[in-house]
Amino acid sequence: MSLIDDFNLLELPTNATEQEAKAAYRRLARRFHPDKNPGQDTTEHFQRIHDAYQNVLSAIKRSQGQSWEPYSFTERATRSNKSDFTRHEFESDVKQKEYVKEQQRAYEEMKRGNAGQERAREEAIKAARSTLHQRRMNALYEEMRKTDNTQTTEQGYAEYESSADQPQSQAHSDPSFTTHQDANTRSKPVKKSIRLNAAKSAFVACTYIATFTMGLYSAAFFDELLDTDQDNTGAAYISGLYPQYQLGEHYTLRDTRLFTEPSVASSIKTAIPSMKDVKVLKADSDWLTLSYNGSTGWAKAENFAFGSAANALQTGCIGHPGIAPSHGQVIGDASGNSRLRILNQLPTSSLLTFQSLEGQPPFSVYLHANQPFAANFIPKGNYRLVLETGSLYHQACQRFLFDEQQRVVLDQVTFASTEQSLTLRNLTSP
């Protein structure tokens, strides 16, 4: 069947609209639907009507066409009915790429604009502060200048009047002498006031310079004091580091308050001076339950270090130990091409030190337990290898705090282009 036959079957003219086609289809469906004709088989006829309706509807839609409009980024966005999510549809990949480029360009432009505004804001704040400081200093200088000039002028006039009264009392004896003395007296206060003003200006300038110098020395002193205090406490405190050593003997790094509860808002039982030994009974997060001189309470864990104060002072390992080095980390300077394969069978962490027999700086390699390592950076030369084992490596003094043992593995070994190998077994006390 042709399209004309479909129009005739639906009883429609060829210029019918989409609404007319739908109305005709509904009308014929009510007449020829199989459910409406139980006594007559109208299935085939209704199927032809349905196919004709589909063909006619497609033809009408094709004949209508679509209005072409220039592409716009904002007009292609459609909003979902179920949520606020915006979904973009594109007719081709080229337009999608253009949209992405436009979004990236807008974002970069926004970032540049924000950065420019931030820089302008900072410059404006600096300029305002500088201007305000300059105005204050100018006002201070002007006030001091006016005060100095006022005092100098008043003092000069007072001296001039006192000196001028004396010649007037003697005017009857010698007029010529009085006139000459009066002229000399007038010139003296001016010279004296100028000298006084210069002396005061020099004094003010010296005072400013001395104050500025004292400020510089004070800042340097406090910076050095803070650096010294930070060096004394070692590395920064890390919560939860080395939990196996949390209990037992500790010592204070600074003056510490002992609280009744694990809170700084609770009452203070006593104060513990720095470098005092305490006994930790319980560890709860960053708080420690400890005993000191018969008093038991809570204190912040960051104020304590492992071990005793006497051992820390003896070894120089004061403060927090810090994070242990990684496996194979070099402590010192080693930049060479000689190779050493280390078969490590030690059950604990160790430190293999290369002591040069030729006067070069020593360096060490940190090894984890039961982990081999290939050292490909050893400088050529003669060395003595010293092995140190223990637990709880301290960064400040580069040694182990507990269970430290040391022995000479090789008294003399030469590293050149040939690869060497070394096996480390359980270390026994000499």
MIDOVEX-598993 format. One record per residue (C-alpha): residue number from 1; x, y, z. Coordinates in Angstrom, 2 decimals, decimal comma, m for minus. Layout:
# MIDOVEX-598993
+-----+---------+---------+---------+
| seq |       u |       v |       w |
+-----+---------+---------+---------+
| NUM |       X |       Y |       Z |
...
+-----+---------+---------+---------+
//
This chain:
# MIDOVEX-598993
+-----+---------+---------+---------+
| seq |       u |       v |       w |
+-----+---------+---------+---------+
|   1 |    0,00 |    0,00 |    0,00 |
|   2 |    1,17 |    3,51 |   m0,77 |
|   3 |    1,02 |    6,55 |    1,47 |
|   4 |   m2,08 |    7,78 |   m0,41 |
|   5 |   m3,83 |    4,52 |    0,45 |
|   6 |   m2,88 |    5,03 |    4,10 |
|   7 |   m4,46 |    8,48 |    4,08 |
|   8 |   m7,58 |    7,08 |    2,41 |
|   9 |   m7,78 |    4,23 |    4,92 |
|  10 |   m7,70 |    6,74 |    7,78 |
|  11 |  m10,22 |    8,90 |    5,91 |
|  12 |   m7,85 |   11,86 |    5,99 |
|  13 |   m6,81 |   14,44 |    3,40 |
|  14 |   m3,17 |   14,56 |    2,39 |
|  15 |   m2,68 |   17,91 |    4,14 |
|  16 |   m3,95 |   16,68 |    7,51 |
|  17 |   m2,18 |   17,64 |   10,71 |
|  18 |   m0,81 |   15,43 |   13,44 |
|  19 |   m3,81 |   16,13 |   15,70 |
|  20 |   m6,24 |   15,17 |   12,94 |
|  21 |   m4,38 |   11,92 |   12,34 |
|  22 |   m4,54 |   11,05 |   16,04 |
|  23 |   m8,25 |   11,83 |   16,16 |
|  24 |   m8,95 |    9,70 |   13,08 |
|  25 |   m6,96 |    6,81 |   14,53 |
|  26 |   m8,91 |    6,95 |   17,79 |
|  27 |  m12,21 |    7,05 |   15,91 |
|  28 |  m11,37 |    4,04 |   13,74 |
|  29 |   m9,92 |    2,18 |   16,73 |
|  30 |  m13,23 |    2,50 |   18,56 |
|  31 |  m14,97 |    1,02 |   15,52 |
|  32 |  m12,63 |   m1,78 |   14,44 |
|  33 |  m10,77 |   m2,82 |   17,60 |
|  34 |  m11,14 |   m6,59 |   18,20 |
|  35 |  m12,41 |   m5,97 |   21,72 |
|  36 |  m15,19 |   m3,79 |   20,35 |
|  37 |  m16,28 |   m6,47 |   17,84 |
|  38 |  m16,50 |   m9,77 |   19,70 |
|  39 |  m18,73 |  m11,31 |   17,05 |
|  40 |  m16,52 |  m10,37 |   14,08 |
|  41 |  m12,81 |  m10,90 |   13,34 |
|  42 |  m11,42 |   m7,38 |   12,78 |
|  43 |   m7,86 |   m8,06 |   13,83 |
|  44 |   m6,33 |   m7,86 |   10,35 |
|  45 |   m8,22 |   m4,70 |    9,46 |
|  46 |   m7,25 |   m3,02 |   12,74 |
|  47 |   m3,61 |   m3,93 |   12,14 |
|  48 |   m3,75 |   m2,26 |    8,71 |
|  49 |   m5,27 |    0,83 |   10,35 |
|  50 |   m2,49 |    0,90 |   12,94 |
|  51 |    0,26 |    0,55 |   10,30 |
|  52 |   m1,34 |    3,24 |    8,20 |
|  53 |   m1,47 |    5,55 |   11,21 |
|  54 |    2,21 |    5,02 |   11,89 |
|  55 |    3,13 |    5,75 |    8,27 |
|  56 |    0,95 |    8,85 |    8,11 |
|  57 |    2,24 |   10,17 |   11,41 |
|  58 |    5,86 |    9,73 |   10,29 |
|  59 |    5,14 |   11,46 |    7,00 |
|  60 |    3,50 |   14,41 |    8,75 |
|  61 |    6,46 |   14,81 |   11,11 |
|  62 |    8,94 |   14,66 |    8,22 |
|  63 |    7,01 |   17,23 |    6,27 |
|  64 |    6,98 |   19,66 |    9,18 |
|  65 |   10,81 |   19,83 |    9,45 |
|  66 |   12,74 |   21,43 |   12,30 |
|  67 |   13,60 |   25,05 |   12,69 |
|  68 |   17,38 |   25,54 |   12,57 |
|  69 |   18,95 |   27,80 |   15,18 |
|  70 |   22,60 |   28,73 |   15,84 |
|  71 |   24,29 |   26,59 |   18,49 |
|  72 |   24,23 |   28,02 |   21,99 |
|  73 |   25,76 |   26,49 |   25,08 |
|  74 |   22,94 |   27,58 |   27,34 |
|  75 |   20,06 |   26,48 |   25,11 |
|  76 |   21,17 |   22,86 |   24,87 |
|  77 |   21,02 |   22,24 |   28,61 |
|  78 |   17,96 |   20,33 |   29,78 |
|  79 |   16,89 |   19,78 |   33,37 |
|  80 |   15,72 |   16,44 |   34,62 |
|  81 |   12,22 |   16,19 |   36,09 |
|  82 |   13,21 |   13,95 |   39,00 |
|  83 |   16,22 |   15,85 |   40,35 |
|  84 |   18,20 |   19,05 |   39,97 |
|  85 |   20,93 |   17,33 |   37,95 |
|  86 |   21,62 |   19,18 |   34,67 |
|  87 |   22,26 |   16,94 |   31,66 |
|  88 |   23,90 |   18,27 |   28,48 |
|  89 |   23,20 |   16,76 |   25,08 |
|  90 |   25,25 |   17,47 |   21,98 |
|  91 |   24,58 |   16,76 |   18,34 |
|  92 |   28,20 |   15,87 |   17,59 |
|  93 |   31,57 |   15,35 |   19,21 |
|  94 |   32,84 |   18,61 |   17,75 |
|  95 |   30,24 |   20,64 |   19,62 |
|  96 |   30,93 |   18,70 |   22,78 |
|  97 |   34,65 |   19,50 |   22,48 |
|  98 |   33,80 |   23,15 |   21,89 |
|  99 |   31,65 |   23,13 |   25,02 |
| 100 |   34,41 |   21,55 |   27,10 |
| 101 |   36,97 |   24,06 |   25,80 |
| 102 |   34,63 |   26,93 |   26,59 |
| 103 |   34,10 |   25,64 |   30,13 |
| 104 |   37,86 |   25,23 |   30,65 |
| 105 |   38,54 |   28,72 |   29,28 |
| 106 |   35,91 |   30,22 |   31,57 |
| 107 |   37,36 |   28,37 |   34,56 |
| 108 |   40,92 |   29,51 |   33,81 |
| 109 |   39,71 |   33,08 |   33,32 |
| 110 |   37,88 |   32,89 |   36,65 |
| 111 |   41,04 |   31,64 |   38,40 |
| 112 |   43,13 |   34,41 |   36,85 |
| 113 |   40,55 |   36,97 |   37,88 |
| 114 |   40,44 |   35,68 |   41,44 |
| 115 |   44,24 |   35,64 |   41,66 |
| 116 |   44,41 |   39,19 |   40,34 |
| 117 |   41,80 |   40,36 |   42,81 |
| 118 |   43,67 |   38,67 |   45,66 |
| 119 |   46,95 |   40,30 |   44,64 |
| 120 |   45,28 |   43,68 |   44,32 |
| 121 |   43,70 |   43,23 |   47,74 |
| 122 |   47,04 |   42,32 |   49,37 |
| 123 |   48,80 |   45,25 |   47,68 |
| 124 |   46,04 |   47,61 |   48,80 |
| 125 |   46,35 |   46,36 |   52,39 |
| 126 |   50,14 |   46,76 |   52,32 |
| 127 |   49,86 |   50,24 |   50,82 |
| 128 |   47,26 |   51,26 |   53,39 |
| 129 |   49,39 |   49,99 |   56,26 |
| 130 |   52,50 |   51,68 |   54,89 |
| 131 |   50,64 |   54,96 |   54,38 |
| 132 |   49,13 |   54,84 |   57,86 |
| 133 |   52,53 |   54,11 |   59,40 |
| 134 |   54,13 |   56,94 |   57,43 |
| 135 |   51,42 |   59,37 |   58,50 |
| 136 |   51,83 |   58,41 |   62,14 |
| 137 |   55,60 |   58,82 |   61,98 |
| 138 |   55,28 |   62,19 |   60,21 |
| 139 |   52,79 |   63,37 |   62,81 |
| 140 |   55,13 |   62,24 |   65,60 |
| 141 |   58,11 |   64,00 |   64,03 |
| 142 |   56,09 |   67,16 |   63,45 |
| 143 |   54,85 |   67,20 |   67,04 |
| 144 |   58,39 |   66,72 |   68,37 |
| 145 |   59,69 |   69,48 |   66,09 |
| 146 |   57,01 |   71,90 |   67,22 |
| 147 |   57,72 |   71,06 |   70,86 |
| 148 |   61,46 |   71,61 |   70,41 |
| 149 |   60,92 |   74,90 |   68,58 |
| 150 |   58,50 |   76,15 |   71,22 |
| 151 |   60,85 |   75,33 |   74,09 |
| 152 |   63,84 |   76,84 |   72,27 |
| 153 |   61,98 |   80,05 |   71,45 |
| 154 |   60,67 |   80,51 |   74,99 |
| 155 |   64,12 |   79,91 |   76,47 |
| 156 |   65,74 |   82,32 |   74,00 |
| 157 |   63,22 |   85,06 |   74,75 |
| 158 |   63,63 |   84,59 |   78,49 |
| 159 |   67,41 |   84,90 |   78,25 |
| 160 |   67,08 |   87,88 |   75,96 |
| 161 |   64,71 |   89,74 |   78,32 |
| 162 |   66,88 |   89,04 |   81,39 |
| 163 |   69,98 |   90,25 |   79,60 |
| 164 |   68,20 |   93,28 |   78,13 |
| 165 |   66,99 |   94,51 |   81,57 |
| 166 |   70,53 |   94,83 |   82,89 |
| 167 |   71,78 |   97,35 |   80,23 |
| 168 |   68,64 |   99,48 |   80,77 |
| 169 |   69,49 |   99,91 |   84,46 |
| 170 |   72,95 |  101,16 |   83,48 |
| 171 |   71,87 |  103,40 |   80,61 |
| 172 |   72,48 |  106,63 |   82,59 |
| 173 |   76,20 |  105,95 |   83,04 |
| 174 |   77,37 |  105,15 |   79,46 |
| 175 |   74,86 |  105,15 |   76,58 |
| 176 |   77,40 |  104,07 |   73,97 |
| 177 |   78,45 |  101,06 |   76,04 |
| 178 |   74,82 |  100,16 |   76,67 |
| 179 |   74,02 |  100,17 |   72,98 |
| 180 |   77,01 |   97,99 |   72,14 |
| 181 |   76,21 |   95,52 |   74,94 |
| 182 |   72,55 |   95,40 |   73,89 |
| 183 |   73,52 |   94,40 |   70,35 |
| 184 |   75,80 |   91,63 |   71,61 |
| 185 |   73,11 |   90,37 |   73,97 |
| 186 |   70,56 |   90,11 |   71,15 |
| 187 |   72,80 |   87,87 |   69,07 |
| 188 |   73,69 |   85,44 |   71,89 |
| 189 |   70,19 |   83,86 |   72,46 |
| 190 |   69,83 |   83,11 |   68,75 |
| 191 |   73,18 |   81,32 |   68,57 |
| 192 |   72,48 |   79,45 |   71,78 |
| 193 |   69,01 |   78,35 |   70,61 |
| 194 |   70,44 |   77,03 |   67,33 |
| 195 |   73,06 |   75,00 |   69,17 |
| 196 |   70,43 |   73,65 |   71,57 |
| 197 |   68,12 |   72,66 |   68,71 |
| 198 |   70,94 |   70,84 |   66,92 |
| 199 |   71,90 |   69,01 |   70,11 |
| 200 |   68,31 |   67,89 |   70,67 |
| 201 |   67,98 |   66,70 |   67,08 |
| 202 |   71,18 |   64,70 |   67,39 |
| 203 |   69,96 |   63,21 |   70,67 |
| 204 |   66,61 |   62,19 |   69,13 |
| 205 |   68,35 |   60,61 |   66,13 |
| 206 |   70,73 |   58,68 |   68,37 |
| 207 |   67,78 |   57,51 |   70,47 |
| 208 |   65,93 |   56,20 |   67,40 |
| 209 |   69,02 |   54,40 |   66,12 |
| 210 |   69,69 |   52,83 |   69,51 |
| 211 |   66,07 |   51,69 |   69,84 |
| 212 |   66,11 |   50,16 |   66,35 |
| 213 |   69,39 |   48,35 |   67,08 |
| 214 |   68,04 |   47,01 |   70,37 |
| 215 |   64,97 |   45,71 |   68,53 |
| 216 |   67,14 |   43,84 |   66,03 |
| 217 |   69,27 |   42,27 |   68,76 |
| 218 |   66,17 |   41,33 |   70,75 |
| 219 |   64,57 |   39,63 |   67,75 |
| 220 |   67,78 |   37,70 |   67,04 |
| 221 |   68,06 |   36,69 |   70,69 |
| 222 |   64,50 |   35,40 |   70,91 |
| 223 |   64,83 |   33,53 |   67,60 |
| 224 |   67,97 |   31,83 |   68,89 |
| 225 |   66,22 |   31,06 |   72,17 |
| 226 |   63,26 |   29,49 |   70,36 |
| 227 |   65,56 |   27,47 |   68,10 |
| 228 |   67,49 |   26,24 |   71,13 |
| 229 |   64,29 |   25,24 |   72,90 |
| 230 |   63,09 |   23,39 |   69,81 |
| 231 |   66,41 |   21,59 |   69,45 |
| 232 |   66,25 |   20,47 |   73,06 |
| 233 |   62,90 |   18,75 |   72,52 |
| 234 |   64,14 |   16,76 |   69,50 |
| 235 |   61,73 |   15,80 |   66,74 |
| 236 |   58,05 |   16,73 |   66,75 |
| 237 |   55,65 |   14,62 |   68,79 |
| 238 |   53,71 |   12,02 |   66,77 |
| 239 |   50,65 |   10,48 |   68,37 |
| 240 |   50,65 |    6,68 |   68,54 |
| 241 |   54,34 |    6,27 |   67,66 |
| 242 |   56,06 |    3,26 |   69,33 |
| 243 |   53,07 |    2,03 |   71,40 |
| 244 |   55,19 |   m0,79 |   72,88 |
| 245 |   57,23 |    1,81 |   74,80 |
| 246 |   54,32 |    3,91 |   76,09 |
| 247 |   54,40 |    2,35 |   79,56 |
| 248 |   57,27 |    2,37 |   82,01 |
| 249 |   60,04 |    4,88 |   82,57 |
| 250 |   59,75 |    8,33 |   80,97 |
| 251 |   61,17 |   11,79 |   81,62 |
| 252 |   59,75 |   15,29 |   81,16 |
| 253 |   60,92 |   17,51 |   78,32 |
| 254 |   59,55 |   20,73 |   79,82 |
| 255 |   57,66 |   21,93 |   82,88 |
| 256 |   54,52 |   19,78 |   82,94 |
| 257 |   51,27 |   20,05 |   84,88 |
| 258 |   49,74 |   16,94 |   86,43 |
| 259 |   45,91 |   17,00 |   86,17 |
| 260 |   43,30 |   15,04 |   88,09 |
| 261 |   41,48 |   14,13 |   84,85 |
| 262 |   42,58 |   13,79 |   81,20 |
| 263 |   41,54 |   17,37 |   80,47 |
| 264 |   43,26 |   20,74 |   80,78 |
| 265 |   40,04 |   22,08 |   82,31 |
| 266 |   40,42 |   19,83 |   85,37 |
| 267 |   42,25 |   20,83 |   88,53 |
| 268 |   46,04 |   20,69 |   88,72 |
| 269 |   47,56 |   18,36 |   91,32 |
| 270 |   51,19 |   19,37 |   90,97 |
| 271 |   53,79 |   20,68 |   88,53 |
| 272 |   56,67 |   18,51 |   87,33 |
| 273 |   59,92 |   20,28 |   86,35 |
| 274 |   61,75 |   19,41 |   83,15 |
| 275 |   64,16 |   16,45 |   82,95 |
| 276 |   62,47 |   14,57 |   85,81 |
| 277 |   61,84 |   10,80 |   85,76 |
| 278 |   58,25 |    9,57 |   86,01 |
| 279 |   56,57 |    6,18 |   85,78 |
| 280 |   53,78 |    5,83 |   83,22 |
| 281 |   51,01 |    3,47 |   84,35 |
| 282 |   48,50 |    3,82 |   81,52 |
| 283 |   48,32 |    5,40 |   78,06 |
| 284 |   45,03 |    6,74 |   76,72 |
| 285 |   45,37 |    8,43 |   73,33 |
| 286 |   47,48 |   11,56 |   73,92 |
| 287 |   47,15 |   11,41 |   77,72 |
| 288 |   49,28 |    9,40 |   80,16 |
| 289 |   48,45 |    8,20 |   83,65 |
| 290 |   51,70 |    8,52 |   85,60 |
| 291 |   53,15 |    8,56 |   89,09 |
| 292 |   55,54 |   11,24 |   90,35 |
| 293 |   56,71 |   11,65 |   93,96 |
| 294 |   53,72 |    9,74 |   95,31 |
| 295 |   51,18 |   11,69 |   93,21 |
| 296 |   49,21 |   10,00 |   90,45 |
| 297 |   47,45 |   11,94 |   87,72 |
| 298 |   47,13 |   12,69 |   84,02 |
| 299 |   49,50 |   14,62 |   81,76 |
| 300 |   49,90 |   15,31 |   78,05 |
| 301 |   51,99 |   12,67 |   76,27 |
| 302 |   53,77 |   15,26 |   74,12 |
| 303 |   55,64 |   16,52 |   77,20 |
| 304 |   57,42 |   13,19 |   77,84 |
| 305 |   60,15 |   11,14 |   76,16 |
| 306 |   61,09 |    7,47 |   76,45 |
| 307 |   63,65 |    6,28 |   78,97 |
| 308 |   65,30 |    8,07 |   81,87 |
| 309 |   66,66 |   11,59 |   82,05 |
| 310 |   70,10 |   10,35 |   83,13 |
| 311 |   70,41 |    8,10 |   80,08 |
| 312 |   69,24 |   10,91 |   77,80 |
| 313 |   71,83 |   13,31 |   79,19 |
| 314 |   74,55 |   10,67 |   78,96 |
| 315 |   73,85 |    9,71 |   75,35 |
| 316 |   72,67 |   13,14 |   74,18 |
| 317 |   69,45 |   11,61 |   72,82 |
| 318 |   67,05 |   14,17 |   74,31 |
| 319 |   63,50 |   14,58 |   73,04 |
| 320 |   61,12 |   12,57 |   70,91 |
| 321 |   62,77 |    9,91 |   68,72 |
| 322 |   60,86 |   10,75 |   65,54 |
| 323 |   59,98 |    8,40 |   62,69 |
| 324 |   62,46 |    5,60 |   62,03 |
| 325 |   64,35 |    5,70 |   58,71 |
| 326 |   63,12 |    3,63 |   55,82 |
| 327 |   64,82 |    0,40 |   54,78 |
| 328 |   68,08 |    1,15 |   53,01 |
| 329 |   68,07 |    4,84 |   53,88 |
| 330 |   71,55 |    6,37 |   53,85 |
| 331 |   72,53 |    8,46 |   56,87 |
| 332 |   75,34 |   10,69 |   55,73 |
| 333 |   76,79 |   11,35 |   52,28 |
| 334 |   77,49 |    8,43 |   49,93 |
| 335 |   77,80 |    8,96 |   46,20 |
| 336 |   79,75 |    6,23 |   44,47 |
| 337 |   79,37 |    3,29 |   42,10 |
| 338 |   80,66 |    0,33 |   44,12 |
| 339 |   78,12 |   m2,36 |   44,98 |
| 340 |   77,48 |   m4,40 |   48,13 |
| 341 |   74,73 |   m7,01 |   48,41 |
| 342 |   73,60 |   m7,42 |   52,02 |
| 343 |   71,82 |  m10,62 |   53,06 |
| 344 |   70,21 |   m9,49 |   56,29 |
| 345 |   69,14 |  m12,26 |   58,70 |
| 346 |   68,98 |  m10,10 |   61,84 |
| 347 |   65,67 |  m10,22 |   63,76 |
| 348 |   65,91 |   m6,53 |   64,77 |
| 349 |   66,63 |   m3,25 |   63,05 |
| 350 |   70,27 |   m2,46 |   62,50 |
| 351 |   72,65 |    0,24 |   61,36 |
| 352 |   75,61 |   m0,69 |   59,16 |
| 353 |   78,28 |    2,01 |   59,33 |
| 354 |   81,04 |    2,44 |   56,72 |
| 355 |   84,11 |    3,96 |   58,40 |
| 356 |   86,65 |    5,11 |   55,83 |
| 357 |   90,29 |    4,21 |   56,45 |
| 358 |   91,33 |    7,04 |   54,14 |
| 359 |   89,87 |    9,93 |   56,12 |
| 360 |   86,56 |   10,28 |   54,27 |
| 361 |   83,36 |   11,09 |   56,19 |
| 362 |   81,59 |    7,95 |   57,48 |
| 363 |   78,07 |    7,05 |   56,42 |
| 364 |   75,53 |    4,44 |   57,53 |
| 365 |   72,74 |    2,35 |   56,01 |
| 366 |   69,58 |    1,67 |   58,04 |
| 367 |   68,28 |   m1,90 |   57,67 |
| 368 |   64,94 |   m3,33 |   58,76 |
| 369 |   64,72 |   m6,78 |   60,31 |
| 370 |   65,13 |   m9,77 |   57,95 |
| 371 |   65,18 |   m7,65 |   54,79 |
| 372 |   68,03 |   m7,84 |   52,24 |
| 373 |   69,39 |   m4,77 |   50,53 |
| 374 |   71,63 |   m3,93 |   47,57 |
| 375 |   73,83 |   m0,88 |   48,17 |
| 376 |   74,93 |    0,49 |   44,77 |
| 377 |   76,23 |    3,86 |   45,95 |
| 378 |   79,40 |    3,08 |   47,94 |
| 379 |   82,39 |    5,28 |   47,05 |
| 380 |   85,57 |    3,46 |   46,14 |
| 381 |   88,10 |    3,01 |   48,94 |
| 382 |   89,02 |    1,06 |   52,07 |
| 383 |   86,48 |    0,80 |   54,88 |
| 384 |   85,81 |   m0,79 |   58,23 |
| 385 |   82,23 |   m2,04 |   58,62 |
| 386 |   80,62 |   m1,63 |   62,05 |
| 387 |   77,20 |   m3,14 |   62,80 |
| 388 |   74,91 |   m1,66 |   65,44 |
| 389 |   71,60 |   m3,23 |   66,49 |
| 390 |   68,94 |   m2,26 |   68,97 |
| 391 |   65,45 |   m0,85 |   69,26 |
| 392 |   63,89 |    2,62 |   69,09 |
| 393 |   66,14 |    4,57 |   66,76 |
| 394 |   66,57 |    8,24 |   67,77 |
| 395 |   66,99 |   10,82 |   65,00 |
| 396 |   68,76 |   13,44 |   67,13 |
| 397 |   71,76 |   11,28 |   68,03 |
| 398 |   71,42 |    8,69 |   65,21 |
| 399 |   71,61 |    5,66 |   67,46 |
| 400 |   69,38 |    3,12 |   69,22 |
| 401 |   68,09 |    3,92 |   72,70 |
| 402 |   67,40 |    0,40 |   73,99 |
| 403 |   69,21 |   m2,96 |   73,68 |
| 404 |   72,08 |   m1,37 |   71,81 |
| 405 |   74,86 |   m3,73 |   70,69 |
| 406 |   77,80 |   m3,01 |   68,44 |
| 407 |   80,56 |   m5,01 |   66,78 |
| 408 |   83,02 |   m4,81 |   63,90 |
| 409 |   81,84 |   m6,96 |   60,99 |
| 410 |   84,83 |   m6,42 |   58,69 |
| 411 |   87,98 |   m4,76 |   59,94 |
| 412 |   89,12 |   m3,86 |   56,44 |
| 413 |   87,40 |   m4,20 |   53,08 |
| 414 |   88,13 |   m2,58 |   49,74 |
| 415 |   85,34 |   m1,46 |   47,43 |
| 416 |   86,14 |   m1,06 |   43,75 |
| 417 |   84,39 |   m2,10 |   40,55 |
| 418 |   83,80 |   m5,68 |   41,77 |
| 419 |   80,53 |   m6,41 |   43,54 |
| 420 |   80,87 |   m7,57 |   47,17 |
| 421 |   78,42 |   m9,57 |   49,31 |
| 422 |   77,85 |   m9,59 |   53,07 |
| 423 |   75,70 |  m11,82 |   55,30 |
| 424 |   74,48 |  m10,44 |   58,62 |
| 425 |   73,51 |  m12,99 |   61,27 |
| 426 |   72,42 |  m12,74 |   64,89 |
| 427 |   74,60 |  m10,32 |   66,78 |
| 428 |   76,18 |  m11,65 |   69,97 |
| 429 |   77,74 |   m9,56 |   72,67 |
| 430 |   81,59 |   m9,51 |   72,49 |
+-----+---------+---------+---------+
//
